[in-house]
Amino acid sequence: MARHKPAPLKRRLARAGRRTRRTPVWVMAKTAGRVRTSVKRRSWRRQRIKP
């Protein structure tokens, strides 16, 4: 990817970075371990973000 990123693309990348966090521990504790993974979890290698 280019070193200089346009502002809208940088905003999308930042939002995707915030969104791809793990499930909070308190959610796992509250659901007794039934909820382990986040549905929206994304790996930077496997799935690209649309520019």
N, C-alpha and C positions, 0 to 999 in steps of 0.2 A: 504494500500500500504506500501511497505517496507520503512523503515526510510532511508536506503542507496539506492539511485537511481543511476543506470548507467547513464553516461553522455548523450548518445543518447536519452534515455527516458526523461531525465530532459529537454533536448533541445526541444523535441516534446511538453512536457507539457507547457513549457514557451511560445512556439509559439501559442499553443491553447489558453493560457490565454490572450495573446495580441489580438488574433483574435476575441474573444467573447465580445468585447466592444459594447456599444450602438451606434446607428447611430448618427453622429455628428449633433449638433444643426443647423449648417449652411446649412447642406443638407436638413433638414426639412424646414428651412426658404426658401431655394432656390426653393424647389418643392411645396411650399404652403401647406405643411402638407400631401402630397400624400404619400411620403416615410416616414414611421414611424419606421419600424422594419428592422433590418439587416437580410439578408437571411441566413448568416452563424452563427447566434446567437445560442449559445448552453448553456444549463443548466447543472451544474455539477452533479445534482441528476438524471436527466432523461437520459442523453446520455453519454456513456463512450468513452474514447479515446483509440484507439487501441495501445497496448504496442509494 
